[in-house]
Amino acid sequence: PVDRVGAMALRKSRQDWVDAGMTLLRAEGQQALTIERLLGQLGVTKGSFYHHFGSLANYRKALLQWWEEDFTHRPIQEAWKESSPTSRAQRLNKVVRQLDYPLDIAIRAWGLRDPEVAQTVASVDRQRIDCLRQLHHDQGHRHPEILAYLEYTAFIGGQQIQPAPEGAERALHQALELWRNRDP
């Protein structure tokens, strides 16, 4: 018989399941998101999985919700704690640098194969671009929509280059500054 402490050690929280899924997704892609792989990763039974999620479809939705919250809503909320537009932009940049880029790439790759995931990725992209547009607008830049799109696409493209070349981030900032200051 398992004692009470042993039984507690076998229980996994909803977040434990999400973390395990994100680990598999980052390392092996969406094809690794099977109940059997998750059970092996966590060392628990199917009952625990169904207790938290009810189905694999609900689990996948939970993964996407976590990604959207942690990789989009949280950084934006952190940035908006700052009072000035320049400080907001700096804070956003700092928070975003700490994100798990390989996981972001894995979600995007999953979205290429799954229409539901693609919808979430598109929604996240719109939210992120809207945030950048607002930041550029608040800083008084002449073309906030264009700058937001340019900055975001450079960010997404830059994620694909691993490891990033020396000075790549500085070069991106210089290019954006040149664009901001050019004539209309």
Accessible surface in RSA format (square Angstrom, percent):
REM  Atomic radii and reference values for relative SASA: ProtOr
REM  Chains: A
REM  Algorithm: Lee & Richards
REM  Probe-radius: 1.40
REM  Slices: 20
REM RES _ NUM      All-atoms   Total-Side   Main-Chain    Non-polar    All polar
REM                ABS   REL    ABS   REL    ABS   REL    ABS   REL    ABS   REL
RES PRO A   1   187.14 136.4 124.58 113.6  62.56 227.4 142.10 117.3  45.04 279.9
RES VAL A   2    97.87  64.4  67.10  60.7  30.77  74.2  72.15  62.7  25.72  69.8
RES ASP A   3    96.05  67.3  82.13  81.7  13.92  32.9  47.76 112.4  48.30  48.2
RES ARG A   4   201.16  84.5 188.72  96.2  12.45  29.6  70.38  96.2 130.79  79.3
RES VAL A   5   118.08  77.7 115.69 104.7   2.39   5.8 117.26 101.9   0.82   2.2
RES GLY A   6    23.71  29.2   0.00   N/A  23.71  29.2  22.26  61.1   1.45   3.3
RES ALA A   7    35.79  32.9  32.80  50.6   2.99   6.8  34.07  48.0   1.71   4.5
RES MET A   8   107.19  55.5  96.61  63.9  10.59  25.2  90.52  77.0  16.68  22.1
RES ALA A   9    70.18  64.5  46.58  71.9  23.60  53.7  58.79  82.8  11.39  30.2
RES LEU A  10    98.60  54.9  94.91  67.9   3.69   9.3  95.64  67.2   2.96   8.0
RES ARG A  11   161.75  67.9 144.41  73.6  17.34  41.3  60.07  82.1 101.68  61.6
RES LYS A  12    55.07  26.9  48.36  29.7   6.71  16.0   4.76   4.3  50.31  53.6
RES SER A  13    55.96  47.3  46.98  62.7   8.98  20.7  47.99 102.2   7.97  11.2
RES ARG A  14   110.62  46.4 108.99  55.6   1.63   3.9  51.30  70.1  59.32  36.0
RES GLN A  15    78.60  44.0  75.94  55.5   2.65   6.3  50.03 106.5  28.57  21.7
RES ASP A  16    53.04  37.2  49.89  49.7   3.15   7.4   6.15  14.5  46.88  46.8
RES TRP A  17     0.00   0.0   0.00   0.0   0.00   0.0   0.00   0.0   0.00   0.0
RES VAL A  18     6.09   4.0   6.09   5.5   0.00   0.0   6.09   5.3   0.00   0.0
RES ASP A  19    67.74  47.5  64.40  64.1   3.34   7.9  28.22  66.4  39.53  39.4
RES ALA A  20     6.22   5.7   1.23   1.9   4.99  11.4   5.64   7.9   0.58   1.5
RES GLY A  21     0.00   0.0   0.00   N/A   0.00   0.0   0.00   0.0   0.00   0.0
RES MET A  22     4.87   2.5   4.87   3.2   0.00   0.0   4.87   4.1   0.00   0.0
RES THR A  23    57.34  40.8  57.13  57.9   0.20   0.5  35.72  48.0  21.62  32.7
RES LEU A  24     5.29   2.9   5.13   3.7   0.16   0.4   5.29   3.7   0.00   0.0
RES LEU A  25     0.68   0.4   0.00   0.0   0.68   1.7   0.00   0.0   0.68   1.8
RES ARG A  26    93.01  39.1  72.50  37.0  20.50  48.8  30.57  41.8  62.43  37.8
RES ALA A  27    77.58  71.3  38.37  59.2  39.21  89.2  47.52  66.9  30.06  79.6
RES GLU A  28    73.50  42.2  60.01  45.4  13.49  32.1  34.47  66.7  39.03  31.9
RES GLY A  29    19.23  23.7   0.00   N/A  19.23  23.7  16.74  45.9   2.49   5.6
RES GLN A  30    34.34  19.2  32.75  23.9   1.58   3.8  13.88  29.5  20.46  15.5
RES GLN A  31   125.68  70.3 102.25  74.7  23.43  55.8  68.69 146.2  56.99  43.2
RES ALA A  32     3.39   3.1   0.74   1.1   2.64   6.0   3.39   4.8   0.00   0.0
RES LEU A  33     0.00   0.0   0.00   0.0   0.00   0.0   0.00   0.0   0.00   0.0
RES THR A  34    47.04  33.5  46.88  47.5   0.16   0.4  45.15  60.6   1.89   2.9
RES ILE A  35    20.53  11.7  19.26  14.4   1.27   3.0  19.26  13.9   1.27   3.4
RES GLU A  36   110.57  63.5 100.54  76.1  10.03  23.9  63.08 122.0  47.49  38.8
RES ARG A  37    96.99  40.7  92.18  47.0   4.80  11.4  42.40  57.9  54.59  33.1
RES LEU A  38     0.00   0.0   0.00   0.0   0.00   0.0   0.00   0.0   0.00   0.0
RES LEU A  39    27.03  15.1  24.99  17.9   2.04   5.1  25.28  17.8   1.75   4.7
RES GLY A  40    64.32  79.3   0.00   N/A  64.32  79.3  39.43 108.2  24.89  55.8
RES GLN A  41    84.14  47.1  48.31  35.3  35.83  85.3  13.92  29.6  70.23  53.3
RES LEU A  42    30.70  17.1  17.08  12.2  13.61  34.2  20.76  14.6   9.94  26.7
RES GLY A  43    52.51  64.8   0.00   N/A  52.51  64.8  36.09  99.0  16.43  36.8
RES VAL A  44    22.73  15.0   4.53   4.1  18.20  43.8  12.04  10.5  10.69  29.0
RES THR A  45    99.93  71.1  94.68  96.0   5.26  12.5  82.34 110.6  17.59  26.6
RES LYS A  46    98.40  48.0  95.40  58.5   3.00   7.2  48.21  43.4  50.19  53.5
RES GLY A  47    47.70  58.8   0.00   N/A  47.70  58.8  38.35 105.2   9.35  20.9
RES SER A  48    26.22  22.2  16.63  22.2   9.59  22.1  20.98  44.7   5.24   7.3
RES PHE A  49     0.00   0.0   0.00   0.0   0.00   0.0   0.00   0.0   0.00   0.0
RES TYR A  50    96.55  45.1  85.93  48.9  10.62  27.6  61.12  45.9  35.44  43.7
RES HIS A  51   148.24  81.0 114.65  79.7  33.58  85.9  77.76  80.1  70.48  82.0
RES HIS A  52    45.66  25.0  29.53  20.5  16.13  41.3  21.18  21.8  24.47  28.5
RES PHE A  53    10.11   5.1   0.38   0.2   9.73  25.3   6.04   3.7   4.08  11.7
RES GLY A  54    45.26  55.8   0.00   N/A  45.26  55.8  26.02  71.4  19.24  43.1
RES SER A  55    39.14  33.1  37.62  50.2   1.52   3.5  35.29  75.1   3.85   5.4
RES LEU A  56    48.55  27.0  44.61  31.9   3.95   9.9  44.61  31.3   3.95  10.6
RES ALA A  57    61.32  56.4  51.05  78.8  10.27  23.4  56.66  79.8   4.66  12.3
RES ASN A  58    69.38  47.8  65.97  63.8   3.40   8.2  12.20  29.4  57.18  55.3
RES TYR A  59     0.00   0.0   0.00   0.0   0.00   0.0   0.00   0.0   0.00   0.0
RES ARG A  60    74.00  31.1  74.00  37.7   0.00   0.0  15.22  20.8  58.78  35.6
RES LYS A  61    95.36  46.5  94.05  57.7   1.32   3.1  45.38  40.8  49.98  53.2
RES ALA A  62     5.55   5.1   2.38   3.7   3.17   7.2   3.20   4.5   2.35   6.2
RES LEU A  63     0.00   0.0   0.00   0.0   0.00   0.0   0.00   0.0   0.00   0.0
RES LEU A  64     7.42   4.1   7.35   5.3   0.07   0.2   7.42   5.2   0.00   0.0
RES GLN A  65   116.54  65.2 110.49  80.7   6.05  14.4  41.76  88.9  74.78  56.7
RES TRP A  66    62.98  25.3  57.12  27.6   5.86  13.8  51.08  27.2  11.90  19.3
RES TRP A  67     0.05   0.0   0.05   0.0   0.00   0.0   0.05   0.0   0.00   0.0
RES GLU A  68    33.92  19.5  33.87  25.6   0.05   0.1   2.59   5.0  31.33  25.6
RES GLU A  69    80.57  46.3  80.38  60.8   0.19   0.5  43.68  84.5  36.89  30.1
RES ASP A  70    39.20  27.5  39.20  39.0   0.00   0.0   0.81   1.9  38.39  38.3
RES PHE A  71     8.69   4.3   5.37   3.3   3.32   8.6   5.37   3.3   3.32   9.5
RES THR A  72     1.49   1.1   0.05   0.0   1.44   3.4   1.41   1.9   0.07   0.1
RES HIS A  73    58.67  32.1  56.42  39.2   2.25   5.8  45.32  46.7  13.34  15.5
RES ARG A  74    84.89  35.6  84.86  43.3   0.03   0.1  46.47  63.5  38.42  23.3
RES PRO A  75     1.67   1.2   1.67   1.5   0.00   0.0   1.67   1.4   0.00   0.0
RES ILE A  76    41.72  23.7  41.72  31.1   0.00   0.0  41.72  30.0   0.00   0.0
RES GLN A  77   107.84  60.3 100.79  73.7   7.05  16.8  40.82  86.9  67.02  50.8
RES GLU A  78    37.52  21.5  37.52  28.4   0.00   0.0   5.90  11.4  31.62  25.8
RES ALA A  79     0.00   0.0   0.00   0.0   0.00   0.0   0.00   0.0   0.00   0.0
RES TRP A  80    91.07  36.5  71.50  34.6  19.57  45.9  52.97  28.2  38.10  61.8
RES LYS A  81   139.33  68.0 101.15  62.1  38.18  90.9  72.98  65.7  66.35  70.7
RES GLU A  82    50.18  28.8  46.29  35.0   3.89   9.3   4.77   9.2  45.41  37.1
RES SER A  83   105.07  88.8  80.31 107.2  24.76  57.0  54.96 117.0  50.11  70.2
RES SER A  84    43.47  36.7  40.66  54.3   2.80   6.5  39.25  83.6   4.22   5.9
RES PRO A  85    37.91  27.6  37.91  34.6   0.00   0.0  37.91  31.3   0.00   0.0
RES THR A  86    76.00  54.1  75.94  77.0   0.06   0.2  48.46  65.1  27.54  41.6
RES SER A  87    36.30  30.7  34.47  46.0   1.83   4.2   6.11  13.0  30.19  42.3
RES ARG A  88    37.73  15.8  37.73  19.2   0.00   0.0   0.00   0.0  37.73  22.9
RES ALA A  89    29.44  27.1  24.14  37.3   5.30  12.1  24.99  35.2   4.45  11.8
RES GLN A  90   118.03  66.0 108.31  79.2   9.73  23.2  45.26  96.3  72.78  55.2
RES ARG A  91    67.92  28.5  64.13  32.7   3.79   9.0  18.50  25.3  49.43  30.0
RES LEU A  92    16.91   9.4  16.91  12.1   0.00   0.0  16.91  11.9   0.00   0.0
RES ASN A  93    44.68  30.8  39.89  38.5   4.79  11.5  15.31  36.9  29.36  28.4
RES LYS A  94   127.22  62.1 125.90  77.2   1.33   3.2  69.46  62.5  57.77  61.5
RES VAL A  95    13.00   8.6  12.96  11.7   0.04   0.1  12.96  11.3   0.04   0.1
RES VAL A  96    28.40  18.7  28.40  25.7   0.00   0.0  28.40  24.7   0.00   0.0
RES ARG A  97   129.51  54.4 107.82  55.0  21.68  51.6  35.43  48.4  94.08  57.0
RES GLN A  98   130.97  73.2  95.81  70.0  35.15  83.7  43.97  93.6  87.00  66.0
RES LEU A  99    21.78  12.1   9.30   6.7  12.48  31.4  11.50   8.1  10.28  27.7
RES ASP A 100    42.96  30.1  33.91  33.7   9.05  21.4  29.70  69.9  13.26  13.2
RES TYR A 101    55.45  25.9  54.30  30.9   1.15   3.0  45.23  34.0  10.22  12.6
RES PRO A 102    69.77  50.9  64.79  59.1   4.98  18.1  66.70  55.1   3.07  19.1
RES LEU A 103     2.07   1.2   2.07   1.5   0.00   0.0   2.07   1.5   0.00   0.0
RES ASP A 104     2.10   1.5   2.10   2.1   0.00   0.0   1.53   3.6   0.57   0.6
RES ILE A 105    43.51  24.8  42.78  31.9   0.73   1.8  42.78  30.8   0.73   2.0
RES ALA A 106    12.29  11.3   5.68   8.8   6.61  15.0  11.04  15.5   1.25   3.3
RES ILE A 107     0.00   0.0   0.00   0.0   0.00   0.0   0.00   0.0   0.00   0.0
RES ARG A 108    33.98  14.3  30.30  15.4   3.68   8.8  17.62  24.1  16.36   9.9
RES ALA A 109    34.05  31.3  31.90  49.2   2.14   4.9  33.39  47.0   0.65   1.7
RES TRP A 110     4.05   1.6   4.05   2.0   0.00   0.0   0.90   0.5   3.16   5.1
RES GLY A 111     9.51  11.7   0.00   N/A   9.51  11.7   3.27   9.0   6.24  14.0
RES LEU A 112   153.33  85.4 117.68  84.2  35.65  89.6 121.11  85.1  32.22  86.7
RES ARG A 113   153.85  64.6 117.82  60.1  36.03  85.8  52.35  71.5 101.51  61.5
RES ASP A 114    37.23  26.1  35.11  34.9   2.12   5.0   7.23  17.0  30.00  29.9
RES PRO A 115   109.19  79.6 102.47  93.4   6.72  24.4 107.93  89.1   1.26   7.8
RES GLU A 116    81.78  47.0  76.62  58.0   5.17  12.3  37.25  72.1  44.53  36.4
RES VAL A 117     2.60   1.7   2.60   2.4   0.00   0.0   2.60   2.3   0.00   0.0
RES ALA A 118    40.01  36.8  33.89  52.3   6.12  13.9  35.87  50.5   4.14  11.0
RES GLN A 119   131.61  73.6 123.97  90.6   7.65  18.2  41.30  87.9  90.31  68.5
RES THR A 120    24.72  17.6  20.77  21.1   3.95   9.4   7.36   9.9  17.36  26.2
RES VAL A 121    15.10   9.9  15.10  13.7   0.00   0.0  15.10  13.1   0.00   0.0
RES ALA A 122    42.19  38.8  36.64  56.5   5.54  12.6  41.08  57.9   1.10   2.9
RES SER A 123    31.61  26.7  31.17  41.6   0.44   1.0  13.34  28.4  18.27  25.6
RES VAL A 124     0.04   0.0   0.04   0.0   0.00   0.0   0.04   0.0   0.00   0.0
RES ASP A 125    31.46  22.0  31.46  31.3   0.00   0.0  10.47  24.6  20.99  20.9
RES ARG A 126   142.70  59.9 140.44  71.6   2.26   5.4  70.73  96.7  71.97  43.6
RES GLN A 127    48.37  27.0  43.21  31.6   5.16  12.3  33.60  71.5  14.77  11.2
RES ARG A 128    22.40   9.4  20.58  10.5   1.83   4.3  18.88  25.8   3.52   2.1
RES ILE A 129    41.66  23.7  41.66  31.0   0.00   0.0  41.66  30.0   0.00   0.0
RES ASP A 130    77.61  54.4  76.11  75.8   1.50   3.6  18.25  42.9  59.36  59.2
RES CYS A 131    10.43   7.9   3.38   3.8   7.05  16.6   9.58  24.3   0.84   0.9
RES LEU A 132    19.90  11.1  19.90  14.2   0.00   0.0  19.90  14.0   0.00   0.0
RES ARG A 133    74.57  31.3  74.57  38.0   0.00   0.0  16.65  22.8  57.91  35.1
RES GLN A 134    58.24  32.6  58.24  42.6   0.00   0.0  18.83  40.1  39.41  29.9
RES LEU A 135     4.10   2.3   4.10   2.9   0.00   0.0   4.10   2.9   0.00   0.0
RES HIS A 136     5.01   2.7   5.01   3.5   0.00   0.0   3.56   3.7   1.45   1.7
RES HIS A 137   104.69  57.2  96.53  67.1   8.16  20.9  65.30  67.3  39.39  45.8
RES ASP A 138    49.63  34.8  23.77  23.7  25.86  61.2  12.39  29.2  37.24  37.1
RES GLN A 139    56.02  31.3  24.49  17.9  31.52  75.1  12.05  25.6  43.97  33.3
RES GLY A 140    60.56  74.7   0.00   N/A  60.56  74.7  33.91  93.1  26.65  59.7
RES HIS A 141    38.95  21.3  27.50  19.1  11.44  29.3  17.10  17.6  21.85  25.4
RES ARG A 142   117.87  49.5  89.02  45.4  28.86  68.7  58.11  79.4  59.77  36.2
RES HIS A 143    54.62  29.9  52.87  36.7   1.75   4.5  41.11  42.4  13.51  15.7
RES PRO A 144    13.31   9.7  13.31  12.1   0.00   0.0  13.31  11.0   0.00   0.0
RES GLU A 145   104.31  59.9  99.50  75.3   4.81  11.4  51.55  99.7  52.77  43.1
RES ILE A 146    82.48  46.9  78.63  58.6   3.85   9.3  82.04  59.1   0.45   1.2
RES LEU A 147     1.78   1.0   1.78   1.3   0.00   0.0   1.78   1.3   0.00   0.0
RES ALA A 148     0.00   0.0   0.00   0.0   0.00   0.0   0.00   0.0   0.00   0.0
RES TYR A 149   133.54  62.3 133.54  76.0   0.00   0.0  91.67  68.9  41.87  51.6
RES LEU A 150    68.42  38.1  67.43  48.2   0.99   2.5  68.34  48.0   0.08   0.2
RES GLU A 151    35.50  20.4  35.50  26.9   0.00   0.0   5.80  11.2  29.70  24.2
RES TYR A 152    11.47   5.4  11.47   6.5   0.00   0.0  11.47   8.6   0.00   0.0
RES THR A 153    54.62  38.8  45.77  46.4   8.85  21.1  37.90  50.9  16.72  25.3
RES ALA A 154    34.11  31.4  16.87  26.0  17.24  39.2  28.30  39.9   5.81  15.4
RES PHE A 155    43.55  21.8  38.88  24.1   4.66  12.1  42.17  25.6   1.38   3.9
RES ILE A 156    31.64  18.0  31.64  23.6   0.00   0.0  31.64  22.8   0.00   0.0
RES GLY A 157    34.22  42.2   0.00   N/A  34.22  42.2  31.03  85.2   3.19   7.1
RES GLY A 158    34.74  42.8   0.00   N/A  34.74  42.8  28.12  77.2   6.62  14.8
RES GLN A 159     4.60   2.6   2.18   1.6   2.42   5.8   2.45   5.2   2.15   1.6
RES GLN A 160   101.24  56.6  74.25  54.3  26.99  64.3  39.87  84.9  61.37  46.5
RES ILE A 161    97.51  55.5  93.78  69.9   3.73   9.0  97.51  70.2   0.00   0.0
RES GLN A 162   101.53  56.8  68.52  50.1  33.01  78.6  37.11  79.0  64.42  48.9
RES PRO A 163   122.14  89.0 110.74 100.9  11.41  41.5 112.97  93.3   9.17  57.0
RES ALA A 164    62.70  57.6  41.77  64.5  20.92  47.6  41.77  58.8  20.92  55.4
RES PRO A 165    77.76  56.7  62.57  57.0  15.19  55.2  73.96  61.1   3.80  23.6
RES GLU A 166   180.63 103.7 144.11 109.0  36.52  86.9  68.35 132.2 112.28  91.7
RES GLY A 167    28.74  35.4   0.00   N/A  28.74  35.4  17.49  48.0  11.25  25.2
RES ALA A 168    38.55  35.4  25.60  39.5  12.95  29.5  32.28  45.5   6.28  16.6
RES GLU A 169    74.73  42.9  66.67  50.4   8.06  19.2  44.78  86.6  29.95  24.4
RES ARG A 170   155.47  65.3 150.13  76.5   5.33  12.7  64.50  88.2  90.97  55.1
RES ALA A 171    54.17  49.8  48.91  75.5   5.26  12.0  50.35  70.9   3.82  10.1
RES LEU A 172    49.75  27.7  43.70  31.3   6.05  15.2  48.99  34.4   0.76   2.1
RES HIS A 173    69.85  38.2  67.18  46.7   2.67   6.8  52.33  53.9  17.52  20.4
RES GLN A 174    99.00  55.4  95.02  69.4   3.97   9.5  37.65  80.1  61.35  46.5
RES ALA A 175    52.85  48.6  46.37  71.6   6.48  14.7  48.93  68.9   3.92  10.4
RES LEU A 176     1.29   0.7   1.28   0.9   0.02   0.0   1.28   0.9   0.02   0.0
RES GLU A 177    81.83  47.0  81.83  61.9   0.00   0.0  41.28  79.8  40.56  33.1
RES LEU A 178   134.21  74.7 128.75  92.1   5.46  13.7 129.57  91.0   4.64  12.5
RES TRP A 179    74.89  30.1  68.74  33.3   6.15  14.4  70.98  37.8   3.91   6.3
RES ARG A 180    46.81  19.7  34.93  17.8  11.88  28.3   5.26   7.2  41.55  25.2
RES ASN A 181   101.55  70.0  76.55  74.0  25.00  60.2  29.46  70.9  72.10  69.7
RES ARG A 182    91.50  38.4  80.86  41.2  10.64  25.3  51.98  71.0  39.52  24.0
RES ASP A 183   117.55  82.3 108.56 108.1   8.99  21.3  31.35  73.8  86.20  86.0
RES PRO A 184   117.93  85.9  68.05  62.0  49.88 181.3  77.49  64.0  40.44 251.4
END  Absolute sums over single chains surface
CHAIN  1 A    10696.0       8930.2       1765.9       6238.4       4457.6
END  Absolute sums over all chains
TOTAL         10696.0       8930.2       1765.9       6238.4       4457.6
